[in-house]
């Protein structure tokens, strides 16, 4: 099989986990490889993904080889694969635009971004020269202009786009039409985790619905210590993130909840947590006879590896879309691994649709 050649914008914790995972699963087989939703997708295993270009704006990463950059500050995720082969590819200077929130400059360099003073590269030119087939977007939450800039770069370079952050591009009809016209697949928006706050909340909300329990009120509050949580201290950057997470739960409840009765979103930045994310979830409802009940749950996960398992699947399904000449939204894999896909369905239905897409029984 040919390699799946990808480019990455944003060499943070998520990119580190993804690249570590590519090499962690190299040489393994389905029997001894745990932590994957799919070992094989269309003949491609995780180690068939090859990172051929990368973009960042941090001085500690720009100009460094990929294997060095993924372990540079402010990255703080778990290192589960120490041995990474030397990459010939160095990280290119990207375009800052709105990718760095002003308040980030108030924190120690170990926890925030140190913007490089180099001129940004011609992204489209780098993408074309690298031979990349797919651009994976790992920009910080709130990078509205930057996310659209890189989506346009992917379009101009003629490559697919996997949007892992909450700017609504793949779920936007105008962007879908642009990629559809050029015959280029897109997957998005806003990556879920394998077992994270959103998928857990959705599963419990669906359980309430299936068991006839009226869900009256719910909240999901999250804390973490990575740059994502530090970035999100600026509440002005959170509109799309809150909408994405909230709509993911609203989509599976029996009837839409009033805004007052559902609160989902980041709560605070706790530096010593590093890349560990804590979710505090409460659901209040009424069972048989209108009798009240409630659930309180505390979930602790390493944030970035948790999402990398979903990106591994998104990239490989995107490759199948390229091979099959599909343009625009890949709705099956988007519904399965994204919080704000073009089409919201239950998680069971999303899983079935992905299986059908992989086998070729479902077009997109």
C-alpha angles and dihedrals in degrees: 000000000000119000120257103240113210138176122209129209111200115032096207133125094302093053089047092054092046094051093043088052093051089059096035091063095042109116094013126114134213092270098058101029111096128179099048128117089202127016093188127032115176090334094309123120123195093264090059089077114099123191106218101166137022137185132198139147101218117111091221092059108031110096093014122115114258093250090057097040096057091062097043124108137302086034110105107165124129115282105223096158112044097171108076117164118241111270122216088207120092126201112261124219107259132200114275099202104145094336095111119057114220094236091062089078089067093070136078115275091244090067104034143045123284104203114222116231096221122114113259119256127243096267096196091051092050091048093051094046093048094056091231116170099188133032115210114204116213098160120148121272111274096032092129098152094040094050091052091044092056092043088057090047090055090049092049091047091049096239135127123263129220109190110202098173133071104266108116104238107123090041090051115097094214094055090043090055092051094053093039090055091054094044093242122139123228132195125196173338123242114340121248124214125243091244105002140133097281099046091045092049091048092049093052093044089052089048090054089051095046092048094048096248117148110230107214104170138001142172135188117195122182134192131186144156105226128102090266091065092041089052091050093059083089098081091195088073095053105074097098093038093054091045092049095050094041096048090049088064097035088057093066104037119104092246131006112272125228114257090244092059100051125057120174126164150088115305111187150342116249108183098201091058090070108180093345112112123204119201121195111194131181128181124184121193148146127250135188112340091017088283113161124241136167141195126211118189135180116200123188119190139156097250106212103044086047091062096038091070089061094045090053088061095041092054094048093047088048088055090054088052089054093049091049094048095242117161127200130004120015093206099182100057091035091057090047101050106019132077095212106033124164089254123033116211134156116283092246091054091045091053092050091049092052091052089051092047093050091050091047096246092115122051099216 
